[in-house]
Amino acid sequence: MIRVLLVHDACLVRSVLAEWLRRAPGLQVEDTPWRGALAKVRSLCPDVCAADLECGDGHGVPPLGDLCPPSMAGRPPALVVLASANRPGLLKRAAEAGALGFVDKAGSPDGLVRAIRSVAGRERFVDASLGFGFLKAAQMPLTRRELSVLSLAAGGASVAEIAGSLHLSHGTVRNYMAAITRKTGARNRIDAIRISRGEGWV
């Protein structure tokens, strides 16, 4: 029996999908919104976490680390993500978080079952329709430091607050913001945040 935790913030979608998964032989399924994911992972010790990459808190970047907490005893769950090719930044973050399965949200639920069975055996599963998204993810123009600056800016931090948080000078932060604006083709800082959120970078 494969113990599965389904993580999705849309209650109706989560309930219907969980019920559908429970009909598949050999799957024992529980579900939770992102807010309760860490507690559920610790209490259930699932074999597989199947998680939607859209987070209902409006920030766009889900806390994937909650699904594989470092303090967890034993082997952490294998991670399957429900993704879209038009959010390459989220695909990249999921890959960096160690996801083994990538299922196209626009595809058939059968793909999710196949992915769950594959990653439970620690085998990779990637929907072919997500290939273009991975190609775009590989072309992401921002450095890790620029992403750190932009993430803080997207959270409403001022230049001074970003500088203090990252131990940078105010001028260096402004230089990073100028580079981010140029690389994203944005008109200004607000536009750079909008573009980057749309791509799933922050």
Backbone hydrogen bonds, N-H to C=O, Kabsch-Sander energy under -0.5 kcal/mol:
donor,donor_aa,acceptor,acceptor_aa,energy
2,I,26,G,-3.1
3,R,1,M,-0.6
4,V,2,I,-0.6
4,V,28,Q,-3.2
5,L,48,V,-2.4
6,L,4,V,-0.5
6,L,30,E,-3.0
7,V,5,L,-0.5
7,V,50,A,-3.0
8,H,6,L,-0.6
8,H,32,T,-1.9
11,C,9,D,-0.9
14,R,10,A,-3.1
15,S,11,C,-2.6
16,V,12,L,-2.3
17,L,13,V,-2.7
18,A,14,R,-2.6
19,E,15,S,-2.1
20,W,16,V,-2.2
21,L,17,L,-2.5
22,R,18,A,-1.9
23,R,19,E,-0.6
23,R,20,W,-1.0
24,A,21,L,-1.7
27,L,24,A,-1.4
28,Q,2,I,-2.8
29,V,27,L,-0.6
30,E,4,V,-2.5
32,T,6,L,-2.3
36,G,33,P,-1.1
37,A,34,W,-1.7
40,K,36,G,-2.1
41,V,37,A,-2.7
42,R,38,L,-2.1
43,S,39,A,-2.0
44,L,40,K,-2.9
45,C,41,V,-2.1
47,D,3,R,-1.8
48,V,3,R,-2.1
49,C,78,A,-3.0
50,A,5,L,-2.7
50,A,48,V,-0.5
51,A,49,C,-0.6
51,A,80,V,-3.0
52,D,7,V,-2.8
53,L,82,L,-2.1
55,C,53,L,-0.6
58,G,55,C,-1.3
60,G,55,C,-0.6
64,L,62,P,-2.0
66,D,63,P,-1.9
67,L,64,L,-1.6
68,C,65,G,-0.9
72,M,69,P,-1.7
78,A,47,D,-2.8
80,V,49,C,-3.2
80,V,78,A,-0.5
81,V,101,G,-2.6
82,L,51,A,-2.7
83,A,81,V,-0.7
83,A,103,V,-3.0
87,R,84,S,-1.5
89,G,199,E,-2.9
90,L,87,R,-0.9
90,L,199,E,-0.5
91,L,87,R,-1.4
92,K,88,P,-2.4
93,R,89,G,-2.2
94,A,90,L,-2.4
95,A,91,L,-2.3
96,E,92,K,-2.4
97,A,93,R,-1.6
98,G,95,A,-1.3
99,A,94,A,-2.4
100,L,79,L,-2.2
101,G,79,L,-2.1
102,F,125,F,-2.6
103,V,81,V,-2.9
105,K,83,A,-2.9
107,G,104,D,-2.0
111,G,108,S,-1.5
112,L,108,S,-0.6
113,V,109,P,-1.6
114,R,110,D,-2.4
115,A,111,G,-2.3
116,I,112,L,-2.6
117,R,113,V,-2.3
118,S,114,R,-2.2
119,V,115,A,-2.8
120,A,116,I,-1.8
121,G,117,R,-0.9
121,G,118,S,-0.9
122,R,119,V,-2.0
123,E,118,S,-2.2
125,F,100,L,-2.4
127,D,102,F,-2.5
130,L,127,D,-1.8
131,G,128,A,-1.8
134,F,130,L,-2.0
135,L,131,G,-2.1
136,K,132,F,-2.4
137,A,133,G,-2.2
138,A,134,F,-1.9
139,Q,135,L,-0.6
139,Q,136,K,-0.9
140,M,137,A,-1.5
147,L,143,T,-2.4
148,S,144,R,-2.1
149,V,145,R,-2.3
150,L,146,E,-2.8
151,S,147,L,-2.8
152,L,148,S,-1.8
153,A,149,V,-2.3
154,A,150,L,-2.9
155,G,151,S,-1.1
156,G,153,A,-1.8
157,A,152,L,-2.3
162,I,158,S,-2.6
163,A,159,V,-2.6
164,G,160,A,-2.4
165,S,161,E,-2.3
166,L,162,I,-2.4
167,H,163,A,-0.8
168,L,163,A,-2.4
173,V,169,S,-2.0
174,R,170,H,-2.2
175,N,171,G,-2.3
176,Y,172,T,-2.4
177,M,173,V,-2.5
178,A,174,R,-2.3
179,A,175,N,-2.2
180,I,176,Y,-2.7
181,T,177,M,-2.5
182,R,178,A,-2.2
183,K,179,A,-2.9
184,T,180,I,-2.1
185,G,181,T,-0.5
185,G,182,R,-0.8
186,A,181,T,-2.0
192,A,188,N,-2.3
193,I,189,R,-2.1
194,R,190,I,-2.3
195,I,191,D,-2.7
196,S,192,A,-2.4
197,R,193,I,-2.4
198,G,194,R,-2.1
199,E,195,I,-1.7
200,G,196,S,-0.8
201,W,196,S,-2.6
202,V,196,S,-0.8
